[in-house]
Amino acid sequence: MTITALTLACAVVVTPVAAAAPATATAQSAYRGCYDGKCKFTFSDPVSFRISKKRYGFSRVYVSKEYVGGMFNTDMVVVRAPGMTSSLGEGARGDMRRNGKNTLSFRVLAITSQGATIRFTG
């Protein structure tokens, strides 16, 4: 009887701890699929991710939704890489290329009040 009660007590104590550990990806690992320059994601906060420097000539891309004043006066998706910046409205396509390497192409699929969706096509 003592062993049964002890086993039951251990099961009750251990079960909530095991159940509380979710098997979700971290924010950074969510963009690992972008390393080859091909991915699609929706974001609400600025993000950055690594890409293949050997393939594209630069190793990090920064993406954000920003209000662009002046002649545009609207929210746009801004894609940055070292020495390059592209501001795009919904439906627009952009490219970045450095030192004769492959071109990183992308398209803004949607811009909403909550965030934006972008697709990188390599």
C-alpha positions in Angstrom: 0.0 0.0 0.0 2.9 2.4 0.8 4.4 1.8 -2.7 1.1 2.5 -4.4 0.5 5.7 -2.5 4.1 6.8 -3.2 3.8 6.0 -6.9 0.5 7.9 -7.1 2.0 10.9 -5.3 4.9 11.0 -7.7 2.7 10.8 -10.7 0.5 13.7 -9.5 3.6 15.8 -8.8 5.4 15.0 -12.1 2.5 15.2 -14.5 1.8 19.0 -14.3 5.5 19.8 -14.8 5.7 17.6 -17.9 2.5 19.0 -19.2 3.6 22.6 -18.6 6.6 22.3 -21.0 5.1 23.2 -24.5 6.8 21.9 -27.6 6.7 25.2 -29.5 9.4 26.8 -31.5 11.2 29.9 -30.3 10.7 33.1 -32.2 14.2 32.9 -33.6 13.8 29.3 -34.8 10.6 30.3 -36.6 12.6 32.0 -39.3 15.2 29.2 -39.8 13.3 28.2 -42.9 14.2 31.6 -44.4 17.9 30.8 -44.5 17.7 29.7 -48.2 15.8 32.9 -49.0 12.4 31.2 -49.5 9.7 31.6 -46.9 6.5 33.3 -46.1 5.5 34.8 -42.7 3.2 37.3 -41.0 4.6 39.6 -38.4 3.5 42.4 -36.2 6.8 43.4 -34.6 10.1 44.0 -36.5 12.0 40.8 -37.2 15.4 39.8 -38.5 16.7 36.5 -39.8 19.8 35.0 -41.2 20.2 34.1 -44.9 23.0 32.4 -46.7 25.9 34.9 -47.2 27.5 32.5 -49.7 24.4 32.6 -51.9 23.2 36.3 -51.5 26.4 38.2 -50.4 24.9 39.3 -47.1 23.8 37.3 -44.1 21.0 39.2 -42.3 17.6 40.7 -43.4 15.5 43.0 -41.3 11.7 43.3 -41.9 9.4 45.8 -40.3 6.1 47.6 -40.9 6.5 51.4 -40.7 4.5 54.5 -41.5 6.1 56.2 -44.4 5.2 59.9 -44.6 6.0 62.4 -47.3 4.3 61.6 -50.6 3.1 58.1 -49.4 1.5 58.8 -46.0 0.7 55.1 -45.4 2.0 52.0 -43.7 4.6 50.1 -45.8 6.8 47.0 -45.3 10.5 48.0 -45.1 13.1 45.3 -45.9 16.7 46.2 -45.0 20.0 44.5 -45.5 23.5 46.0 -45.1 23.6 49.0 -47.5 20.2 48.3 -49.0 16.6 49.4 -48.1 13.3 48.8 -49.8 9.9 50.2 -48.8 7.0 48.5 -50.3 3.2 48.8 -50.3 0.8 46.0 -50.4 1.2 43.8 -53.5 4.6 45.3 -54.4 7.6 43.3 -55.3 11.2 44.0 -54.4 14.7 42.7 -55.0 18.1 42.9 -53.3 21.4 42.0 -54.9 24.9 42.4 -53.7 28.3 41.9 -55.5 26.9 39.9 -58.4 25.5 37.2 -56.1 21.9 35.7 -56.4 19.0 38.1 -56.1 16.8 38.0 -53.0 13.3 38.6 -54.2 10.2 39.3 -52.1 6.6 40.4 -52.3 4.3 42.1 -49.7 1.1 40.0 -49.7 -0.9 42.0 -47.1 -0.6 45.0 -44.8 -3.2 45.4 -42.0 -3.5 47.4 -38.8 -2.1 44.3 -36.9 0.9 43.6 -39.1 1.9 42.4 -42.5 2.6 39.3 -44.5 5.6 38.9 -46.8 6.9 36.1 -49.1 10.6 35.7 -49.9 11.1 33.8 -53.1 14.9 33.6 -53.2 
